Amino acid sequence: MEKEVIGTCPICQGNLIATKLSCPSCQIEITGAFKLSSFSNLTKEELDFVAGFISVYGNIKEMEKMFNISYPTVKKNLDLIISKMGLQQHAANQTSQTDILDKLANKELSVKEALDQLKGK
């Protein structure tokens, strides 16, 4: 029976490492210290949230409907996941772009204003 990999120690909440890899096809085993994916730091619920986000191509309005939560809750969940995955630096730029595009969609900005802001003017 296969089990899902966890990335956080249930005792001290430290990051776990993999120490053994096995191939069920040829029976080879490799031992060492292997870093886990940053996705391993997420809980099952957070992974479900990420899967939902991907399935709606990042459309926050669809996320609101899918999970029956508000826009601020979607953003808060995304911020938490981004932080847990260590993606803060890249996320700050993406959040800014997302905010500009959201304002454009809500007609709070003109197309020219949005383009200027996206270009950094």
Sequence and secondary structure as in RCSB ss.txt:
>XXXX:A:sequence
MEKEVIGTCPICQGNLIATKLSCPSCQIEITGAFKLSSFSNLTKEELDFVAGFISVYGNIKEMEKMFNISYPTVK
KNLDLIISKMGLQQHAANQTSQTDILDKLANKELSVKEALDQLKGK
>XXXX:A:secstr
       B TTT  B EEEEEE TTT  EEEEEEE  GGGGS HHHHHHHHHHHHTTT HHHHHHHHT  HHHHH
HHHHHHHHHTT HHHHHHHHHHHHHHHHHHTTSS HHHHHHHHHT 
